[in-house]
Amino acid sequence: MTGRFKVGIIGCGHIFDAYARLSRVFAPIEIVACADIDQRAAARRAEQYGLKALGVSELLAESGIEAVINLTNPASHATITAAALSAGKHTYSEKPLALAMADARHLVDLAMRDGLGLAAAPDTFLGGAHQTARGLIDAGRLGTIKAGSAHFMNHGMENWHPNPFPYYQPGAGPVLDMGPYYVTVLVSLLGPVRRVASLATTFFEERLVAAEGPNRGTSVRVATPTNSQSLIEFRSGAQVHFATSYDVWGHGHAHPIELHGTEGSLMLSDPNYFAGALDIIAEGGRSRIDTDDTPFGSPNWREPRGALIGNYRGLGLADMLDGVAHGRGARASGELALHVLEVLLAIIQSAEDGLFVEIGSSVERPAPLDAATARRLKAVDAPAEFVSAP
């Protein structure tokens, strides 16, 4: 098995650019083709990036394509991933892995049965910021972690996304849209979840699309809760308050995630990104830990408003393919994605039932991203910086 894989992308929508362009960072990834249910979209992306435009069935039947990135809408994730695995392709899916536990379990079983790689976003926990946090926790700098908080709160997708409609339908909302970033990081740091309790509400019955594009000024009917307050109990005994909202006008939470242990407190950067500084507070005072010099921690992606951030989307795919080549499992594994999905669905169920929900699945914390693997993953000629649009 070689260390470089020919990869096809299914789904040519909003997130395609990041994967197509950032693939140049990673040695194991060579994107060669793309497909979409809208063949015109596939043709545009193929011309833009010098790829081969195929129909979905054609891409899955293409013997030269060894792996698939599934960037379709969440409702199609399970179907497309199952089709890719059935076609013998190693598969990486955008989050969530599926919208139902039975579908997620089927995907994990299918990959295991056929000896294929299966991994899923988010992979931000593999970035320099959260790997540094992992090192601090494993070294005992916080002592025993007892409590924490996590917050994702803004005023909705319609202010920037040209097609926000799916985000306000059942199977979406902030819990299933942004929750995977937060819960995946927390599980990677604290281990598996034991149970959750949650409350949820909706502030607005309709939203107005403000983002530029053909849907600007269109009304979006809200059909799922858009504000959630949860308590997550981990098997380690740690308890974390987790708030998600598309409804708030602003907030004062300076750190998206905080963890509090018997020896210190750790303030983490945004789990939607790979980079960022950490603050640790202990008996000796407060100190800042810069992670710019860590593997996949340096800022490399300039956003439209000028901010330079760390963006390494595709890192989880590269790690999965490296694992296939070297006979080990993926860190952003299907099993991890399945456990995170169960936690998120339990948050939704708890709000509906008014009860604690026990989590049936478990998962080992992913192994830290070691220096040798990080060196293999990064392409020798990786660009130092990207702008947000080609």
C-alpha positions as CSV (number, residue, x, y, z in Angstrom):
1,M,0.0,0.0,0.0
2,T,1.4,3.4,-1.0
3,G,1.4,6.4,1.2
4,R,-0.5,8.6,-1.3
5,F,-4.2,8.0,-2.3
6,K,-6.3,9.1,-5.2
7,V,-9.4,10.7,-3.8
8,G,-12.8,11.8,-5.2
9,I,-15.1,14.3,-3.6
10,I,-18.9,13.8,-3.6
11,G,-20.7,17.0,-2.9
12,C,-19.6,20.3,-4.6
13,G,-21.2,22.9,-2.2
14,H,-20.1,25.5,0.2
15,I,-17.3,23.6,2.0
16,F,-15.8,22.1,-1.2
17,D,-13.2,24.9,-1.5
18,A,-11.6,24.3,1.8
19,Y,-11.1,20.6,1.2
20,A,-10.0,21.0,-2.4
21,R,-7.4,23.7,-1.6
22,L,-6.2,22.5,1.8
23,S,-5.6,19.0,0.4
24,R,-2.3,20.4,-0.9
25,V,-1.1,20.6,2.7
26,F,-1.3,16.8,3.1
27,A,1.0,14.2,1.6
28,P,-1.4,11.3,1.5
29,I,-4.2,13.1,-0.4
30,E,-4.4,13.6,-4.2
31,I,-7.8,14.8,-5.2
32,V,-8.5,13.7,-8.8
33,A,-12.3,13.9,-9.3
34,C,-15.5,15.3,-8.1
35,A,-19.2,14.5,-8.4
36,D,-22.5,16.1,-7.4
37,I,-26.2,15.4,-7.9
38,D,-26.1,18.7,-9.9
39,Q,-23.7,17.8,-12.7
40,R,-23.2,21.5,-13.5
41,A,-21.9,22.1,-10.0
42,A,-19.4,19.2,-10.5
43,A,-18.3,20.6,-13.9
44,R,-17.7,24.1,-12.4
45,R,-15.6,22.6,-9.5
46,A,-13.7,20.3,-11.9
47,E,-12.8,23.2,-14.1
48,Q,-11.8,25.4,-11.1
49,Y,-9.4,22.8,-9.6
50,G,-8.3,20.8,-12.6
51,L,-10.3,17.7,-11.6
52,K,-12.3,15.1,-13.5
53,A,-16.1,15.7,-13.3
54,L,-18.1,12.5,-12.9
55,G,-21.6,11.4,-11.9
56,V,-21.9,10.0,-8.4
57,S,-22.2,6.4,-9.7
58,E,-19.3,6.9,-12.1
59,L,-17.0,8.2,-9.3
60,L,-17.9,5.2,-7.1
61,A,-17.2,2.8,-9.9
62,E,-13.9,4.4,-10.9
63,S,-11.3,1.8,-10.0
64,G,-8.5,4.4,-9.8
65,I,-10.2,6.3,-7.0
66,E,-9.2,4.7,-3.6
67,A,-10.9,7.1,-1.2
68,V,-14.0,9.3,-1.1
69,I,-14.7,12.5,0.8
70,N,-18.5,12.8,1.5
71,L,-19.5,16.5,1.5
72,T,-23.2,16.0,0.7
73,N,-26.0,17.4,3.0
74,P,-26.3,15.7,6.4
75,A,-29.4,13.9,5.4
76,S,-27.4,12.1,2.6
77,H,-24.3,11.3,4.7
78,A,-25.3,7.8,5.6
79,T,-26.5,6.8,2.2
80,I,-23.5,8.2,0.3
81,T,-21.0,6.8,2.8
82,A,-22.6,3.4,2.7
83,A,-22.4,3.4,-1.1
84,A,-18.7,4.5,-1.0
85,L,-17.8,1.7,1.5
86,S,-19.8,-0.8,-0.6
87,A,-17.8,0.2,-3.6
88,G,-14.6,-0.6,-1.7
89,K,-13.5,3.0,-1.1
90,H,-12.0,4.3,2.2
91,T,-14.4,7.1,3.2
92,Y,-14.2,10.3,5.1
93,S,-17.5,12.1,5.9
94,E,-18.3,15.6,6.9
95,K,-20.2,15.7,10.2
96,P,-22.4,14.2,11.4
97,L,-21.6,10.6,10.4
98,A,-25.4,10.0,10.1
99,L,-28.6,11.3,11.6
100,A,-29.6,8.0,13.2
101,M,-27.7,5.6,15.4
102,A,-28.7,2.6,13.4
103,D,-27.3,4.1,10.3
104,A,-24.0,5.1,12.0
105,R,-23.6,1.6,13.4
106,H,-24.2,0.1,10.0
107,L,-21.4,2.3,8.5
108,V,-18.9,1.3,11.3
109,D,-19.8,-2.4,10.8
110,L,-19.5,-2.1,7.1
111,A,-16.1,-0.6,7.2
112,M,-14.9,-3.1,9.8
113,R,-16.3,-6.0,7.8
114,D,-14.5,-5.0,4.6
115,G,-11.3,-3.7,6.2
116,L,-11.8,-0.2,5.0
117,G,-10.9,3.2,6.5
118,L,-13.8,5.2,7.9
119,A,-13.4,8.6,9.5
120,A,-15.5,11.7,10.0
121,A,-15.3,15.4,10.7
122,P,-14.6,17.2,12.8
123,D,-10.9,16.7,12.9
124,T,-10.1,20.0,14.6
125,F,-9.1,18.2,17.8
126,L,-6.0,17.0,15.9
127,G,-4.8,20.6,15.4
128,G,-2.0,22.2,17.4
129,A,-4.2,24.0,20.0
130,H,-6.2,21.0,21.2
131,Q,-3.3,18.6,20.9
132,T,-1.3,20.9,23.2
133,A,-4.3,20.9,25.6
134,R,-4.2,17.1,25.5
135,G,-0.6,17.1,26.4
136,L,-1.2,19.3,29.4
137,I,-4.1,17.1,30.6
138,D,-2.1,13.9,30.1
139,A,0.9,15.4,32.0
140,G,-1.4,16.1,35.0
141,R,-1.2,19.9,34.8
142,L,-4.9,20.2,35.8
143,G,-5.0,17.3,38.2
144,T,-8.3,15.6,38.1
145,I,-10.8,17.4,35.9
146,K,-14.1,17.8,37.7
147,A,-16.0,20.5,35.8
148,G,-16.1,22.6,32.7
149,S,-18.2,24.7,30.3
150,A,-18.6,25.0,26.5
151,H,-20.5,27.6,24.6
152,F,-21.4,28.0,21.0
153,M,-23.8,31.0,20.6
154,N,-24.5,33.4,17.8
155,H,-27.4,34.9,15.9
156,G,-27.9,32.3,13.2
157,M,-26.6,30.9,9.9
158,E,-28.8,33.1,7.8
159,N,-26.5,36.1,8.3
160,W,-23.7,34.5,6.3
161,H,-24.7,31.2,4.7
162,P,-26.4,31.5,1.2
163,N,-28.5,28.4,1.9
164,P,-29.4,28.3,5.6
165,F,-32.7,26.4,5.2
166,P,-31.4,22.9,6.1
167,Y,-29.9,24.3,9.4
168,Y,-33.4,25.0,10.8
169,Q,-35.0,21.6,10.0
170,P,-35.2,18.5,12.1
171,G,-31.8,16.7,12.1
172,A,-30.0,20.1,12.2
173,G,-30.1,23.1,14.5
174,P,-27.0,24.2,16.5
175,V,-26.8,20.9,18.4
176,L,-26.2,18.7,15.3
177,D,-24.5,21.4,13.3
178,M,-21.9,22.8,15.7
179,G,-22.2,20.3,18.5
180,P,-19.9,17.8,16.9
181,Y,-16.9,20.3,17.1
182,Y,-17.4,20.8,20.8
183,V,-18.3,17.2,21.9
184,T,-15.5,15.7,19.8
185,V,-12.9,17.9,21.4
186,L,-14.3,17.2,24.9
187,V,-14.3,13.4,24.3
188,S,-10.8,13.5,22.9
189,L,-9.7,15.3,26.1
190,L,-11.9,13.7,28.8
191,G,-12.9,10.3,27.3
192,P,-16.4,8.9,26.7
193,V,-19.7,10.3,28.0
194,R,-21.9,8.5,30.6
195,R,-25.2,10.5,30.4
196,V,-26.7,13.9,29.5
197,A,-29.6,16.1,30.5
198,S,-30.9,19.0,28.5
199,L,-33.4,21.8,28.0
200,A,-34.2,23.4,24.7
201,T,-36.3,26.2,23.3
202,T,-36.8,28.3,20.1
203,F,-36.7,32.1,20.2
204,F,-38.0,32.8,16.6
205,E,-40.5,30.9,14.5
206,E,-39.1,32.4,11.3
207,R,-35.7,33.8,10.2
208,L,-34.9,36.2,7.3
209,V,-32.0,35.3,5.0
210,A,-29.5,38.3,5.1
211,A,-26.6,36.6,3.3
212,E,-25.8,37.6,-0.2
213,G,-27.2,35.3,-2.9
214,P,-30.5,34.3,-4.6
215,N,-32.1,33.5,-1.2
216,R,-31.5,37.0,0.3
217,G,-34.8,38.3,1.8
218,T,-36.4,34.9,1.9
219,S,-38.1,33.7,5.1
220,V,-36.9,30.5,6.7
221,R,-39.4,28.5,8.8
222,V,-37.8,27.1,12.0
223,A,-38.7,23.5,12.6
224,T,-36.2,22.5,15.3
225,P,-35.0,23.9,18.6
226,T,-32.4,26.7,18.2
227,N,-31.3,27.1,21.8
228,S,-30.1,24.3,24.1
229,Q,-28.6,24.1,27.6
230,S,-27.1,20.7,28.5
231,L,-25.2,19.0,31.3
232,I,-22.8,16.3,30.1
233,E,-21.4,13.8,32.6
234,F,-18.3,11.9,31.4
235,R,-17.4,8.4,32.6
236,S,-14.3,10.0,34.2
237,G,-16.7,11.9,36.5
238,A,-16.2,15.3,34.9
239,Q,-19.3,17.4,34.4
240,V,-19.5,20.0,31.6
241,H,-22.2,22.6,30.9
242,F,-22.8,22.9,27.2
243,A,-24.8,25.7,25.6
244,T,-25.6,26.0,21.9
245,S,-27.7,28.8,20.3
246,Y,-28.6,30.4,17.0
247,D,-30.7,33.0,18.9
248,V,-28.4,35.2,21.0
249,W,-27.4,38.7,20.0
250,G,-24.1,38.5,21.8
251,H,-22.4,37.0,24.9
252,G,-19.5,37.5,27.2
253,H,-17.9,34.1,27.2
254,A,-14.3,34.8,26.4
255,H,-13.3,31.2,26.0
256,P,-15.4,28.6,24.0
257,I,-14.3,25.8,26.3
258,E,-13.1,25.8,29.9
259,L,-11.9,22.8,32.0
260,H,-11.4,23.0,35.7
261,G,-9.3,20.4,37.6
262,T,-8.0,20.0,41.1
263,E,-4.6,21.5,40.2
264,G,-5.6,24.1,37.6
265,S,-8.0,25.5,35.0
266,L,-7.5,25.5,31.3
267,M,-9.1,27.9,28.8
268,L,-9.3,26.5,25.2
269,S,-9.6,28.1,21.8
270,D,-12.5,27.7,19.4
271,P,-12.9,24.0,18.5
272,N,-14.1,25.0,15.0
273,Y,-10.5,25.8,14.3
274,F,-7.2,24.0,14.6
275,A,-5.0,26.7,16.1
276,G,-5.2,29.2,19.0
277,A,-3.5,30.1,22.3
278,L,-4.4,28.4,25.6
279,D,-4.6,30.0,29.1
280,I,-3.8,28.0,32.2
281,I,-4.6,29.2,35.7
282,A,-3.0,27.4,38.6
283,E,-1.7,28.2,42.1
284,G,1.2,30.2,40.6
285,G,-1.0,32.5,38.6
286,R,-2.1,32.7,35.0
287,S,0.0,32.0,31.9
288,R,-0.6,31.9,28.2
289,I,0.6,29.0,26.0
290,D,1.1,29.9,22.3
291,T,0.6,27.0,19.9
292,D,1.7,28.6,16.6
293,D,4.9,26.4,16.4
294,T,3.1,23.1,17.0
295,P,2.2,20.7,14.2
296,F,-0.9,22.0,12.4
297,G,-1.1,24.9,14.8
298,S,0.3,27.7,12.7
299,P,-2.1,30.3,11.2
300,N,-2.4,29.6,7.5
301,W,-5.8,30.7,6.2
302,R,-6.9,34.3,5.8
303,E,-10.6,34.9,6.1
304,P,-12.5,37.5,4.0
305,R,-12.3,40.1,6.8
306,G,-8.6,39.7,7.1
307,A,-8.2,37.4,10.1
308,L,-5.4,34.8,9.8
309,I,-6.5,31.5,11.4
310,G,-5.4,27.9,11.5
311,N,-7.4,25.8,9.0
312,Y,-6.3,22.3,8.3
313,R,-9.6,20.7,7.1
314,G,-8.6,17.3,5.7
315,L,-6.2,16.5,8.5
316,G,-8.5,13.7,9.7
317,L,-8.7,12.3,6.2
318,A,-4.9,12.4,5.8
319,D,-4.5,10.7,9.2
320,M,-7.0,8.0,8.2
321,L,-5.2,7.3,4.9
322,D,-1.8,7.2,6.7
323,G,-3.4,4.7,9.1
324,V,-4.5,2.5,6.2
325,A,-1.0,2.6,4.8
326,H,0.6,1.8,8.1
327,G,-2.0,-0.7,9.6
328,R,-3.5,1.4,12.3
329,G,-6.9,3.0,12.9
330,A,-7.9,6.6,12.2
331,R,-7.9,9.1,15.1
332,A,-11.1,10.8,13.8
333,S,-12.6,7.3,13.6
334,G,-16.0,6.1,12.7
335,E,-16.3,4.8,16.3
336,L,-15.5,8.3,17.7
337,A,-18.1,9.9,15.3
338,L,-20.7,7.3,16.4
339,H,-20.2,8.0,20.1
340,V,-20.4,11.8,19.5
341,L,-23.5,11.3,17.4
342,E,-25.2,9.4,20.3
343,V,-24.3,12.1,22.7
344,L,-25.8,14.8,20.4
345,L,-29.0,12.8,19.8
346,A,-29.3,12.2,23.5
347,I,-29.1,16.0,24.1
348,I,-32.1,16.4,21.7
349,Q,-34.0,13.5,23.2
350,S,-33.4,14.7,26.8
351,A,-34.9,18.1,26.0
352,E,-38.0,16.3,24.6
353,D,-38.4,13.8,27.4
354,G,-37.3,15.9,30.4
355,L,-35.0,13.1,31.6
356,F,-31.4,12.1,31.9
357,V,-30.4,10.0,28.9
358,E,-27.8,7.2,29.3
359,I,-25.2,6.8,26.6
360,G,-24.9,3.2,25.5
361,S,-21.7,3.4,23.3
362,S,-18.2,4.0,24.4
363,V,-14.9,4.8,22.7
364,E,-11.2,5.1,23.7
365,R,-9.7,8.5,23.6
366,P,-8.0,8.9,20.2
367,A,-4.2,8.6,20.4
368,P,-2.3,11.9,20.5
369,L,-1.0,13.0,17.1
370,D,2.7,12.1,17.5
371,A,5.5,14.1,15.8
372,A,6.5,11.2,13.5
373,T,3.0,10.9,12.1
374,A,2.6,14.7,11.8
375,R,5.7,14.8,9.7
376,R,4.4,12.1,7.4
377,L,1.1,13.9,7.0
378,K,2.4,17.2,5.9
379,A,3.4,17.6,2.2
380,V,7.0,18.8,1.6
381,D,5.8,21.6,-0.6
382,A,2.7,22.6,1.5
383,P,1.8,26.2,1.0
384,A,2.6,28.5,3.9
385,E,-0.6,30.5,3.7
386,F,-4.0,30.5,1.8
387,V,-6.4,33.2,1.3
388,S,-10.1,32.3,1.8
389,A,-11.0,32.4,-1.9
390,P,-8.9,31.3,-4.9
